[in-house]
């Protein structure tokens, strides 16, 4: 089992070994064809079948049209990774490259280059998730559903999933929580009307669906959504940790700033101040709290 998991973890280092010629978007140079895959060759586009377990469900129309135009001019520069289609001799199931396959159909291509690998269902799912996560092609719910399948169907833990896709465990856990949102909220999230930050802010409120509608209607920021959720629950979204009334410097103004920041973050804040310079220290007690701090600092 340890050897098998170690092999799976290798997927997280990139797809170059599997794809041979890798997509420039991944920032990887041509590694040459995989030793056990054989060289790329062309087959009829009609012999390719999409993978029903492909994590990515949404394909932007404008993006597909742009790619189709590029394919008409230059052809497909990177082979589509496939495996023999289960139950369909002579046909192939797409492992990585469905977007290229769709664009090639629009471009009117009759044949496409493929790279054939013998892969099991778990390999196919992991590669599909990794490829799309690396390219940021999945929306939040598609990513979360991919993690859920790895856990429920293949018995992966959150730690192993995180290692496989190159993310933190807290990131995987937070993405999975999005699947517990009401359907209306998930729809807003999938279609980009609210962000992950919005969704997380209202997740524990009594009626997240109503709050999501208000966010969309009024164009609220993540911070405003958090305030709305607090009002809806009539309590702070996170337990408030009170800072000392007097700071360690003995300065009442510094203590007031510490208190304001502590109330805003729900985490203990210490401001070390001397002669106009100093440090701002935020105490966290778990990786989830650290992840939330990072989300707040990087949200726009």
Secondary structure, 3 states (H helix, E strand, C coil): CHHHHHHHHHHHHCCHHHHCCCCHHHCCCCCCCCCCCCCCEEEEHHHEECCCCCCCCCCCHHHHHHHHHHHHHHCCCCCEEEEECCCCCCCEEEEECHHHHHHHHHHCCCEEEEEECCCCHHHHHHHHHHHHHHCCCCCHHHHHHHHHHHHHCCCCCHHHHHHHHCCCHHHHHHHHHHHHCCHHHHHHHHCCCCCHHHHHHHCCCCCHHHHHHHHHHHCCCHHHHHHHHHHHHCCCCCCCCCCCCCCCCCCHHHHHHHHHHHHHHCCCEEEEEECCEEEEEECCCCHHHHHHHHHHHHCC
